[in-house]
Amino acid sequence: MLFVIASLVIAISGFQVPTGSAGQTAAAAKNSALTAHEMSEIQTGAAKGDPLAELRLARAYSVGDGVTKSAETALEWYRKAADGGNAEAQDAMGIIYMTGDGVVRDKALAVTWYRKAARQGYAGAMYSLGIAYYNGDGVPVDDASAFAWFTLAKEADDPNAAKALENTAGDRKPWTEADGYKHIAELYGPGGLLGANPTSAARWWLLSAQGGDTEAQVMTADNFLNGHGVPQDLAAGRHWCEEAAKVQDFRSFYCLGEIYRRGLGVKPNYTLARSWYERSARSPKWTPQVRAASAIWKAPASGMHRWWSASEIRATRSGSLRSKARFRRNDGKKSKSN
């Protein structure tokens, strides 16, 4: 389905080489919202390497506010501010490379800049990543990832994100939202783009589990049993193990073996525990080492432990800068990254 659901207003247009004529300089001064004193302070700060001053100077050059308009010079200062860690400038660099405005178009590099800004919690970059995944710009089309980034952008108060979620709803499969929540949980996991945050990760794992994702149900069980990111709740942990077991998930079998062997919220039952361990050990998806450990009960003698990690679970699975970028799905077909 082809439609445009939002305009990304980009006021960085052309990147023309400035002529520096007296007429242009006079016009810039006439239309300036910055006083000469303010511009002097901005230039001084930018010369000293202050990323915020560099960003303000980039904006000034992009529109001719207090200086002669020069998209080329604006790009230079946006780059310096972005390299200095300014999230808004990093998002601007992403837009510049996504549209090829004054640079060789490079969508993959644009996504790299968006991610740098999103890592700092910049809502606009999260929204831009949602668009990239939705359109397949610089990354493969991935509706779950698009949903994840639009959801994060909405939570970060991006003004366009709610509409994006509404307008892309028709493209989502029944499992897409649960998968999207899982992506967010992974972003908050160890090594995740948004930084390890057990509380945030547990929240999104739970939402994914409630949506029926088996992997998320196993992770949620693990979180409740260990009190990882949530208060320890043995009954809730067992519930989510049992939910995953309904679809014959081998990790849930091991989980239930642990619960009944250790008496985690239930009376210890070694016969039942062994039965669950053996069912888990028969799965061809376990490595030989894990299968052997499961079969002979080589588990810690006391206390609950994390018997899997998110990476192990994955391994066993089968705004003024936005007018030229368009939010579209090319003729409704999944496009490849370019």
Long-range contacts (C-beta under 8 A, 24 or more apart in sequence): 1-170, 1-171, 1-329, 1-332, 2-328, 2-329, 2-330, 2-331, 2-332, 3-167, 3-328, 3-329, 4-326, 4-327, 4-328, 5-163, 5-164, 5-167, 5-168, 5-327, 6-160, 6-163, 6-164, 6-167, 6-327, 7-322, 7-323, 7-326, 7-327, 8-95, 8-128, 8-131, 8-319, 8-321, 8-322, 8-323, 8-324, 8-325, 8-326, 8-327, 9-319, 9-320, 9-321, 9-322, 9-323, 10-95, 10-99, 10-101, 10-321, 10-322, 10-323, 10-324, 10-325, 11-62, 11-63, 11-320, 11-321, 11-323, 12-62, 12-71, 12-74, 12-75, 12-78, 12-92, 12-95, 12-96, 12-101, 12-102, 12-321, 13-71, 13-101, 13-324, 14-71, 14-101, 14-102, 15-71, 15-72, 15-74, 15-75, 15-101, 15-102, 15-103, 16-70, 16-71, 16-72, 17-70, 17-72, 18-68, 18-69, 18-70, 18-72, 18-73, 20-68, 24-64, 24-68, 24-69, 25-68, 27-64, 28-64, 28-65, 28-66, 28-67, 28-68, 28-69, 29-66, 31-64, 31-65, 32-64, 32-65, 32-66, 33-65, 33-66, 34-60, 34-65, 34-66, 35-66, 36-66, 38-66, 39-66, 39-67, 46-77, 46-80, 49-80, 49-84, 50-84, 51-80, 51-81, 51-84, 51-85, 51-86, 51-89, 52-81, 52-86, 54-78, 54-80, 54-81, 54-84, 54-86, 54-89, 55-81, 55-86, 55-88, 55-89, 58-89, 58-92, 71-101, 71-102, 72-102, 75-102, 75-103, 82-113, 82-116, 85-120, 87-116, 87-117, 87-120, 87-121, 87-122, 87-125, 88-117, 88-122, 88-124, 90-114, 90-116, 90-117, 90-120, 90-122, 90-125, 91-117, 91-122, 91-124, 91-125, 91-128, 91-321, 92-321, 94-125, 94-128, 95-128, 95-321, 95-322, 95-325, 98-128, 98-132, 98-137, 98-138, 98-325, 99-324, 99-325, 101-324, 106-138, 107-132, 107-137, 107-138, 107-337, 107-338, 108-138, 108-139, 108-337, 109-138, 110-137, 110-138, 111-137, 111-138, 111-139, 115-193, 118-149, 118-152, 118-193, 118-194, 119-193, 119-194, 119-195, 121-156, 121-194, 122-156, 123-153, 123-156, 123-157, 123-158, 123-161, 124-153, 124-158, 124-319, 126-150, 126-152, 126-153, 126-156, 126-158, 126-161, 127-153, 127-158, 127-160, 127-161, 127-164, 128-325, 130-161, 130-164, 131-164, 131-325, 131-327, 134-164, 134-168, 134-171, 134-327, 134-329, 135-327, 135-328, 135-329, 135-330, 135-335, 136-330, 136-334, 136-335, 136-336, 136-337, 136-338, 137-337, 137-338, 138-337, 138-338, 139-337, 140-336, 140-337, 141-329, 141-334, 141-335, 141-336, 143-168, 143-171, 143-172, 143-173, 143-176, 143-180, 144-176, 144-177, 144-179, 144-180, 144-182, 144-183, 145-180, 145-183, 146-180, 147-172, 147-176, 147-177, 147-179, 147-180, 148-180, 148-181, 148-183, 148-184, 148-187, 151-180, 151-181, 151-184, 152-184, 152-187, 159-319, 160-319, 164-327, 171-329, 175-211, 175-212, 175-213, 177-211, 178-207, 178-208, 178-209, 178-210, 178-211, 178-212, 178-213, 178-216, 179-208, 179-213, 181-205, 181-207, 181-208, 181-211, 181-213, 181-216, 182-208, 182-213, 182-215, 182-216, 185-216, 185-219, 185-310, 186-310, 186-314, 189-310, 190-309, 190-310, 198-223, 198-228, 198-229, 199-229, 199-230, 200-229, 201-229, 202-228, 202-229, 202-230, 203-229, 206-230, 209-240, 209-243, 214-244, 214-247, 214-249, 214-252, 215-313, 215-314, 215-317, 217-241, 217-243, 217-244, 217-249, 217-252, 218-244, 218-249, 218-251, 218-252, 218-255, 218-308, 218-313, 219-310, 219-313, 221-252, 221-255, 222-255, 222-306, 222-307, 222-308, 225-255, 225-258, 225-259, 225-264, 225-304, 226-304, 226-305, 226-306, 228-306, 234-259, 234-264, 234-265, 235-265, 237-264, 237-265, 238-264, 238-265, 238-266, 250-279, 250-280, 250-282, 250-283, 250-285, 250-286, 251-280, 251-308, 251-313, 251-316, 253-277, 253-279, 253-280, 253-283, 254-280, 254-294, 254-307, 255-307, 257-294, 258-299, 258-304, 258-307, 261-297, 261-299, 262-304, 264-304, 285-316, 286-316
